Amino acid sequence: MSFSISVVMCTYNGAHFLTEQLNSIGRQTRMPDELVICDDRSSDGSAEMVNKFSGRVRFPVRLEVNKQTLGSTKNFEKAISISQGEIVVLADQDDVWYPDKLQRLQKAFLDSGNAVAAFSDADVIDDSSRSVGLLLWESFSFPLSEQKRFAAGQALNILIKHPVVTGASMAFRREYFPFLAPIPHNDIHDRWMSFLLAACGRYQLIPEPLMQYRRHNCQQVGMGALTLRDRLARARITGRDLYLSEITRFRQLYARLELHRTEMPGADDALAEITKKISHLEHRLRLREDKLARVPQIFREVCKHSYWRYGAGWESVAKDLFMNKQ
Protein backbone atom coordinates (compact mmCIF):
# COMPACT_ATOMS: atom_id res chain seq x y z
CA MET A 1 0.00 0.00 0.00
CA SER A 2 1.24 3.49 -0.84
CA PHE A 3 -0.04 6.92 -1.76
CA SER A 4 1.04 9.88 -3.84
CA ILE A 5 3.07 12.65 -2.21
CA SER A 6 3.18 16.30 -3.25
CA VAL A 7 5.95 18.50 -1.92
CA VAL A 8 4.74 22.09 -1.76
CA MET A 9 7.16 25.00 -1.52
CA CYS A 10 6.83 28.76 -1.69
CA THR A 11 9.72 30.93 -2.83
CA TYR A 12 10.41 34.62 -2.47
CA ASN A 13 13.90 36.04 -3.01
CA GLY A 14 15.42 32.93 -1.45
CA ALA A 15 18.10 32.23 -4.05
CA HIS A 16 20.89 32.26 -1.47
CA PHE A 17 19.68 29.00 0.13
CA LEU A 18 17.32 27.63 -2.51
CA THR A 19 19.72 25.40 -4.44
CA GLU A 20 20.77 23.53 -1.30
CA GLN A 21 17.14 22.86 -0.39
CA LEU A 22 16.15 21.79 -3.91
CA ASN A 23 19.11 19.42 -4.08
CA SER A 24 18.14 17.86 -0.76
CA ILE A 25 14.65 17.16 -2.14
CA GLY A 26 16.21 15.69 -5.25
CA ARG A 27 18.26 13.25 -3.10
CA GLN A 28 15.27 11.70 -1.31
CA THR A 29 15.23 7.91 -1.02
CA ARG A 30 11.49 8.11 -1.64
CA MET A 31 11.04 10.63 -4.45
CA PRO A 32 8.02 12.94 -4.42
CA ASP A 33 5.34 12.36 -7.03
CA GLU A 34 5.47 16.08 -7.74
CA LEU A 35 7.08 19.25 -6.49
CA VAL A 36 4.82 22.29 -6.63
CA ILE A 37 6.46 25.69 -6.23
CA CYS A 38 4.71 29.05 -6.17
CA ASP A 39 7.09 31.96 -6.56
CA ASP A 40 5.85 35.25 -5.09
CA ARG A 41 7.45 37.48 -7.74
CA SER A 42 11.07 37.03 -6.71
CA SER A 43 13.62 39.43 -8.17
CA ASP A 44 16.74 37.35 -7.44
CA GLY A 45 16.52 34.58 -10.01
CA SER A 46 14.72 32.06 -7.79
CA ALA A 47 12.33 31.03 -10.57
CA GLU A 48 15.20 30.45 -12.98
CA MET A 49 16.92 28.23 -10.39
CA VAL A 50 13.75 26.14 -10.09
CA ASN A 51 13.54 25.73 -13.86
CA LYS A 52 17.14 24.52 -14.01
CA PHE A 53 16.51 22.08 -11.17
CA SER A 54 13.43 20.67 -12.90
CA GLY A 55 15.57 19.56 -15.82
CA ARG A 56 17.82 17.49 -13.54
CA VAL A 57 15.23 15.39 -11.68
CA ARG A 58 12.94 12.52 -12.63
CA PHE A 59 9.78 13.77 -10.89
CA PRO A 60 7.50 16.54 -12.19
CA VAL A 61 8.26 20.09 -11.00
CA ARG A 62 5.45 22.58 -11.40
CA LEU A 63 6.41 26.23 -11.07
CA GLU A 64 3.79 28.97 -10.79
CA VAL A 65 4.94 32.60 -10.75
CA ASN A 66 2.29 34.76 -9.13
CA LYS A 67 0.92 37.69 -11.11
CA GLN A 68 0.92 39.73 -7.92
CA THR A 69 2.62 39.29 -4.57
CA LEU A 70 0.42 37.24 -2.22
CA GLY A 71 2.52 37.00 0.94
CA SER A 72 3.57 33.77 2.62
CA THR A 73 0.19 32.61 3.95
CA LYS A 74 -1.80 33.09 0.76
CA ASN A 75 1.06 31.80 -1.36
CA PHE A 76 1.11 28.52 0.56
CA GLU A 77 -2.67 28.32 0.28
CA LYS A 78 -2.40 28.67 -3.49
CA ALA A 79 0.43 26.14 -3.79
CA ILE A 80 -1.47 23.54 -1.75
CA SER A 81 -4.63 24.13 -3.75
CA ILE A 82 -2.94 23.22 -7.05
CA SER A 83 -1.14 20.15 -5.68
CA GLN A 84 -2.53 16.72 -6.46
CA GLY A 85 -0.92 14.27 -4.05
CA GLU A 86 -2.84 12.43 -1.37
CA ILE A 87 -0.23 13.57 1.16
CA VAL A 88 1.00 17.17 1.11
CA VAL A 89 4.48 17.81 2.54
CA LEU A 90 5.30 21.46 3.15
CA ALA A 91 8.80 22.77 2.47
CA ASP A 92 10.52 26.07 3.22
CA GLN A 93 12.95 27.49 0.68
CA ASP A 94 15.87 27.83 3.10
CA ASP A 95 16.04 24.48 4.93
CA VAL A 96 17.85 21.21 4.12
CA TRP A 97 16.13 17.83 4.15
CA TYR A 98 17.77 14.60 5.22
CA PRO A 99 17.55 11.93 2.48
CA ASP A 100 15.00 9.76 4.32
CA LYS A 101 12.51 12.51 5.17
CA LEU A 102 9.79 11.52 2.69
CA GLN A 103 10.32 7.83 3.38
CA ARG A 104 9.89 8.38 7.13
CA LEU A 105 6.79 10.51 6.61
CA GLN A 106 5.31 7.85 4.34
CA LYS A 107 5.97 5.21 7.00
CA ALA A 108 4.30 7.40 9.65
CA PHE A 109 1.08 7.55 7.63
CA LEU A 110 1.23 3.87 6.75
CA ASP A 111 1.79 2.87 10.38
CA SER A 112 -1.26 4.86 11.43
CA GLY A 113 -3.89 4.55 8.76
CA ASN A 114 -6.11 7.16 10.39
CA ALA A 115 -3.53 9.89 11.08
CA VAL A 116 -4.53 13.19 9.50
CA ALA A 117 -1.09 14.78 9.82
CA ALA A 118 2.49 14.17 10.90
CA PHE A 119 5.44 16.32 11.87
CA SER A 120 8.99 15.82 13.00
CA ASP A 121 11.74 17.47 14.96
CA ALA A 122 14.66 19.17 13.19
CA ASP A 123 18.28 20.10 13.76
CA VAL A 124 18.79 23.85 13.83
CA ILE A 125 21.50 25.37 11.62
CA ASP A 126 22.67 28.92 10.98
CA ASP A 127 22.96 30.82 7.73
CA SER A 128 26.30 29.12 7.05
CA SER A 129 24.75 25.65 7.44
CA ARG A 130 26.53 25.09 10.76
CA SER A 131 24.75 23.33 13.61
CA VAL A 132 23.81 25.58 16.53
CA GLY A 133 23.55 22.57 18.86
CA LEU A 134 19.80 22.83 19.28
CA LEU A 135 16.71 20.90 18.25
CA LEU A 136 13.69 22.72 16.87
CA TRP A 137 11.28 21.30 19.46
CA GLU A 138 13.54 22.61 22.22
CA SER A 139 13.26 26.11 20.78
CA PHE A 140 9.46 25.93 20.98
CA SER A 141 9.48 24.72 24.59
CA PHE A 142 7.89 21.46 23.44
CA PRO A 143 9.13 19.09 26.18
CA LEU A 144 8.80 15.32 26.28
CA SER A 145 5.79 15.53 28.58
CA GLU A 146 3.89 17.60 26.00
CA GLN A 147 5.10 15.39 23.16
CA LYS A 148 3.59 12.35 24.90
CA ARG A 149 0.29 14.15 25.45
CA PHE A 150 0.25 15.34 21.85
CA ALA A 151 0.88 11.82 20.53
CA ALA A 152 -1.80 10.44 22.87
CA GLY A 153 -4.49 12.54 21.20
CA GLN A 154 -4.30 15.74 23.24
CA ALA A 155 -2.98 17.92 20.40
CA LEU A 156 -5.75 20.49 20.85
CA ASN A 157 -4.82 20.96 24.53
CA ILE A 158 -1.24 21.74 23.52
CA LEU A 159 -2.03 23.92 20.50
CA ILE A 160 -4.57 26.02 22.40
CA LYS A 161 -1.68 26.94 24.68
CA HIS A 162 1.06 27.55 22.13
CA PRO A 163 1.96 26.59 18.55
CA VAL A 164 4.46 23.73 18.28
CA VAL A 165 3.93 22.51 14.71
CA THR A 166 6.25 24.14 12.20
CA GLY A 167 5.01 24.04 8.62
CA ALA A 168 8.46 23.16 7.33
CA SER A 169 8.29 19.85 9.23
CA MET A 170 4.62 19.04 8.61
CA ALA A 171 2.70 16.76 6.25
CA PHE A 172 -1.05 16.21 6.06
CA ARG A 173 -3.74 14.42 4.10
CA ARG A 174 -4.92 16.65 1.30
CA GLU A 175 -8.54 15.51 1.73
CA TYR A 176 -8.76 17.82 4.76
CA PHE A 177 -7.64 20.93 2.91
CA PRO A 178 -11.23 22.11 2.13
CA PHE A 179 -11.71 22.52 5.90
CA LEU A 180 -8.55 24.63 6.17
CA ALA A 181 -9.03 27.03 3.26
CA PRO A 182 -9.37 29.90 2.88
CA ILE A 183 -6.70 30.82 5.42
CA PRO A 184 -7.19 34.32 6.91
CA HIS A 185 -4.69 36.95 5.76
CA ASN A 186 -3.94 37.86 9.38
CA ASP A 187 -2.82 34.35 10.39
CA ILE A 188 0.22 32.21 9.66
CA HIS A 189 -0.56 29.19 7.50
CA ASP A 190 1.02 26.49 9.70
CA ARG A 191 -0.44 27.84 12.94
CA TRP A 192 -3.94 27.96 11.41
CA MET A 193 -3.72 24.60 9.68
CA SER A 194 -2.19 22.67 12.56
CA PHE A 195 -4.97 23.66 14.96
CA LEU A 196 -7.79 22.76 12.57
CA LEU A 197 -6.13 19.47 11.64
CA ALA A 198 -6.04 18.58 15.33
CA ALA A 199 -9.83 18.92 15.33
CA CYS A 200 -10.00 16.54 12.36
CA GLY A 201 -8.06 13.67 13.91
CA ARG A 202 -4.77 12.41 15.30
CA TYR A 203 -1.20 13.39 14.51
CA GLN A 204 1.81 11.14 14.13
CA LEU A 205 4.85 12.59 15.88
CA ILE A 206 8.33 11.75 14.62
CA PRO A 207 10.80 12.71 17.37
CA GLU A 208 13.86 12.18 15.16
CA PRO A 209 15.09 15.19 13.19
CA LEU A 210 14.23 14.72 9.51
CA MET A 211 15.71 17.99 8.32
CA GLN A 212 17.88 20.96 9.14
CA TYR A 213 15.87 24.05 10.04
CA ARG A 214 17.74 27.20 9.16
CA ARG A 215 17.76 30.13 11.55
CA HIS A 216 18.73 33.42 9.92
CA ASN A 217 17.88 37.11 10.02
CA CYS A 218 15.75 37.17 6.86
CA GLN A 219 13.23 34.46 7.75
CA GLN A 220 9.63 35.62 8.12
CA VAL A 221 8.90 33.64 11.28
CA GLY A 222 11.74 32.52 13.50
CA MET A 223 12.05 30.13 16.38
CA GLY A 224 10.77 30.57 19.88
CA ALA A 225 12.62 32.43 22.63
CA LEU A 226 15.56 30.21 23.57
CA THR A 227 16.36 31.25 27.16
CA LEU A 228 14.49 32.49 30.20
CA ARG A 229 16.00 35.92 29.60
CA ASP A 230 14.72 35.85 26.01
CA ARG A 231 11.26 34.82 27.19
CA LEU A 232 11.13 37.57 29.79
CA ALA A 233 12.26 40.13 27.22
CA ARG A 234 9.50 38.96 24.90
CA ALA A 235 6.98 39.08 27.75
CA ARG A 236 7.82 42.75 28.36
CA ILE A 237 6.69 43.66 24.84
CA THR A 238 3.68 41.35 24.92
CA GLY A 239 0.65 43.41 25.69
CA ARG A 240 -2.75 44.61 24.58
CA ASP A 241 -2.18 44.43 20.82
CA LEU A 242 -1.05 40.80 20.95
CA TYR A 243 -3.96 39.76 23.16
CA LEU A 244 -6.41 41.47 20.80
CA SER A 245 -4.87 39.80 17.75
CA GLU A 246 -5.00 36.41 19.50
CA ILE A 247 -8.66 36.92 20.39
CA THR A 248 -9.38 37.77 16.75
CA ARG A 249 -7.49 34.69 15.57
CA PHE A 250 -9.31 32.32 17.89
CA ARG A 251 -12.67 33.81 16.96
CA GLN A 252 -11.83 33.07 13.33
CA LEU A 253 -10.92 29.52 14.23
CA TYR A 254 -14.19 29.23 16.17
CA ALA A 255 -16.17 30.34 13.11
CA ARG A 256 -14.41 27.83 10.86
CA LEU A 257 -15.00 24.99 13.32
CA GLU A 258 -18.67 25.91 13.54
CA LEU A 259 -18.89 25.81 9.75
CA HIS A 260 -17.51 22.25 9.58
CA ARG A 261 -18.66 21.05 12.97
CA THR A 262 -20.30 17.85 11.74
CA GLU A 263 -17.24 16.92 9.64
CA MET A 264 -14.56 17.40 12.33
CA PRO A 265 -14.68 14.80 15.13
CA GLY A 266 -12.86 17.07 17.58
CA ALA A 267 -14.80 20.24 16.78
CA ASP A 268 -16.88 20.33 19.98
CA ASP A 269 -13.81 19.94 22.20
CA ALA A 270 -11.96 22.59 20.19
CA LEU A 271 -14.88 25.02 20.45
CA ALA A 272 -15.04 24.57 24.22
CA GLU A 273 -11.28 25.14 24.57
CA ILE A 274 -11.38 28.24 22.34
CA THR A 275 -14.16 29.72 24.47
CA LYS A 276 -12.02 29.29 27.60
CA LYS A 277 -8.89 30.58 25.85
CA ILE A 278 -10.66 33.76 24.75
CA SER A 279 -12.01 34.23 28.27
CA HIS A 280 -8.46 33.97 29.65
CA LEU A 281 -7.10 36.46 27.10
CA GLU A 282 -9.92 38.89 27.92
CA HIS A 283 -9.07 38.51 31.61
CA ARG A 284 -5.49 39.55 30.87
CA LEU A 285 -6.73 42.52 28.88
CA ARG A 286 -8.88 43.72 31.77
CA LEU A 287 -6.16 43.66 34.44
CA ARG A 288 -6.06 46.88 36.42
CA GLU A 289 -3.30 49.43 36.14
CA ASP A 290 -2.57 49.23 39.87
CA LYS A 291 -0.41 46.13 40.41
CA LEU A 292 -1.77 45.42 43.89
CA ALA A 293 -5.33 45.61 42.60
CA ARG A 294 -4.53 42.94 40.03
CA VAL A 295 -3.85 40.29 42.66
CA PRO A 296 -7.46 39.11 43.19
CA GLN A 297 -8.04 38.98 39.43
CA ILE A 298 -4.89 36.94 38.87
CA PHE A 299 -5.62 34.69 41.85
CA ARG A 300 -8.97 33.69 40.34
CA GLU A 301 -7.25 32.62 37.11
CA VAL A 302 -4.57 30.76 39.06
CA CYS A 303 -7.27 28.82 40.92
CA LYS A 304 -8.82 27.83 37.57
CA HIS A 305 -5.38 26.74 36.35
CA SER A 306 -5.92 28.94 33.30
CA TYR A 307 -2.36 30.25 33.21
CA TRP A 308 -1.13 26.69 32.72
CA ARG A 309 -3.84 25.58 30.28
CA TYR A 310 -3.74 28.69 28.09
CA GLY A 311 -0.46 30.47 28.87
CA ALA A 312 3.11 29.93 30.03
CA GLY A 313 2.28 29.06 33.62
CA TRP A 314 4.24 30.89 36.31
CA GLU A 315 5.96 33.05 33.69
CA SER A 316 2.57 34.42 32.65
CA VAL A 317 1.55 34.90 36.28
CA ALA A 318 4.75 36.85 36.96
CA LYS A 319 4.22 39.01 33.90
CA ASP A 320 0.69 39.93 34.97
CA LEU A 321 1.76 40.59 38.57
CA PHE A 322 4.89 42.64 38.07
CA MET A 323 5.11 44.07 34.58
CA ASN A 324 3.55 47.35 33.55
CA LYS A 325 0.50 47.16 31.33
CA GLN A 326 0.98 48.12 27.67
ChimeraX attribute file (.defattr): number of C-alpha atoms within 10 A of each C-alpha:
attribute: neighborCount
match mode: 1-to-1
recipient: residues
	/A:1	3
	/A:2	9
	/A:3	11
	/A:4	13
	/A:5	26
	/A:6	24
	/A:7	25
	/A:8	27
	/A:9	22
	/A:10	26
	/A:11	24
	/A:12	21
	/A:13	17
	/A:14	21
	/A:15	20
	/A:16	13
	/A:17	18
	/A:18	21
	/A:19	19
	/A:20	17
	/A:21	17
	/A:22	22
	/A:23	15
	/A:24	17
	/A:25	24
	/A:26	21
	/A:27	14
	/A:28	16
	/A:29	14
	/A:30	17
	/A:31	21
	/A:32	23
	/A:33	19
	/A:34	20
	/A:35	27
	/A:36	23
	/A:37	27
	/A:38	23
	/A:39	26
	/A:40	24
	/A:41	20
	/A:42	17
	/A:43	11
	/A:44	13
	/A:45	14
	/A:46	22
	/A:47	24
	/A:48	13
	/A:49	14
	/A:50	20
	/A:51	13
	/A:52	11
	/A:53	15
	/A:54	18
	/A:55	11
	/A:56	10
	/A:57	14
	/A:58	12
	/A:59	14
	/A:60	14
	/A:61	19
	/A:62	17
	/A:63	19
	/A:64	17
	/A:65	14
	/A:66	14
	/A:67	9
	/A:68	8
	/A:69	14
	/A:70	16
	/A:71	13
	/A:72	18
	/A:73	19
	/A:74	21
	/A:75	22
	/A:76	25
	/A:77	20
	/A:78	20
	/A:79	22
	/A:80	25
	/A:81	15
	/A:82	15
	/A:83	20
	/A:84	17
	/A:85	21
	/A:86	16
	/A:87	24
	/A:88	25
	/A:89	28
	/A:90	22
	/A:91	26
	/A:92	19
	/A:93	24
	/A:94	23
	/A:95	24
	/A:96	26
	/A:97	25
	/A:98	16
	/A:99	18
	/A:100	17
	/A:101	22
	/A:102	22
	/A:103	14
	/A:104	17
	/A:105	27
	/A:106	19
	/A:107	12
	/A:108	19
	/A:109	22
	/A:110	14
	/A:111	11
	/A:112	12
	/A:113	8
	/A:114	13
	/A:115	19
	/A:116	22
	/A:117	26
	/A:118	22
	/A:119	26
	/A:120	23
	/A:121	22
	/A:122	27
	/A:123	19
	/A:124	24
	/A:125	22
	/A:126	14
	/A:127	15
	/A:128	10
	/A:129	16
	/A:130	11
	/A:131	16
	/A:132	12
	/A:133	8
	/A:134	13
	/A:135	18
	/A:136	26
	/A:137	23
	/A:138	18
	/A:139	17
	/A:140	17
	/A:141	17
	/A:142	17
	/A:143	11
	/A:144	12
	/A:145	8
	/A:146	16
	/A:147	18
	/A:148	13
	/A:149	14
	/A:150	21
	/A:151	14
	/A:152	13
	/A:153	14
	/A:154	16
	/A:155	23
	/A:156	24
	/A:157	19
	/A:158	18
	/A:159	18
	/A:160	18
	/A:161	17
	/A:162	17
	/A:163	17
	/A:164	24
	/A:165	22
	/A:166	22
	/A:167	18
	/A:168	23
	/A:169	27
	/A:170	20
	/A:171	28
	/A:172	25
	/A:173	19
	/A:174	20
	/A:175	12
	/A:176	17
	/A:177	17
	/A:178	10
	/A:179	18
	/A:180	20
	/A:181	17
	/A:182	15
	/A:183	20
	/A:184	15
	/A:185	12
	/A:186	10
	/A:187	17
	/A:188	16
	/A:189	22
	/A:190	21
	/A:191	16
	/A:192	20
	/A:193	21
	/A:194	27
	/A:195	22
	/A:196	25
	/A:197	24
	/A:198	25
	/A:199	22
	/A:200	22
	/A:201	17
	/A:202	22
	/A:203	26
	/A:204	23
	/A:205	19
	/A:206	18
	/A:207	13
	/A:208	13
	/A:209	20
	/A:210	22
	/A:211	23
	/A:212	25
	/A:213	26
	/A:214	27
	/A:215	21
	/A:216	15
	/A:217	10
	/A:218	9
	/A:219	13
	/A:220	7
	/A:221	11
	/A:222	12
	/A:223	17
	/A:224	17
	/A:225	16
	/A:226	13
	/A:227	11
	/A:228	10
	/A:229	10
	/A:230	11
	/A:231	14
	/A:232	16
	/A:233	12
	/A:234	13
	/A:235	16
	/A:236	13
	/A:237	14
	/A:238	14
	/A:239	18
	/A:240	16
	/A:241	12
	/A:242	13
	/A:243	18
	/A:244	14
	/A:245	13
	/A:246	16
	/A:247	20
	/A:248	15
	/A:249	16
	/A:250	19
	/A:251	16
	/A:252	16
	/A:253	22
	/A:254	20
	/A:255	12
	/A:256	19
	/A:257	23
	/A:258	15
	/A:259	13
	/A:260	15
	/A:261	18
	/A:262	11
	/A:263	14
	/A:264	20
	/A:265	14
	/A:266	19
	/A:267	24
	/A:268	15
	/A:269	12
	/A:270	23
	/A:271	21
	/A:272	11
	/A:273	20
	/A:274	20
	/A:275	14
	/A:276	16
	/A:277	22
	/A:278	20
	/A:279	15
	/A:280	20
	/A:281	20
	/A:282	15
	/A:283	15
	/A:284	20
	/A:285	18
	/A:286	13
	/A:287	18
	/A:288	14
	/A:289	11
	/A:290	11
	/A:291	14
	/A:292	10
	/A:293	12
	/A:294	17
	/A:295	15
	/A:296	11
	/A:297	16
	/A:298	19
	/A:299	13
	/A:300	12
	/A:301	16
	/A:302	15
	/A:303	9
	/A:304	10
	/A:305	13
	/A:306	20
	/A:307	21
	/A:308	16
	/A:309	18
	/A:310	23
	/A:311	18
	/A:312	17
	/A:313	14
	/A:314	12
	/A:315	16
	/A:316	16
	/A:317	19
	/A:318	14
	/A:319	17
	/A:320	22
	/A:321	20
	/A:322	11
	/A:323	14
	/A:324	13
	/A:325	20
	/A:326	11
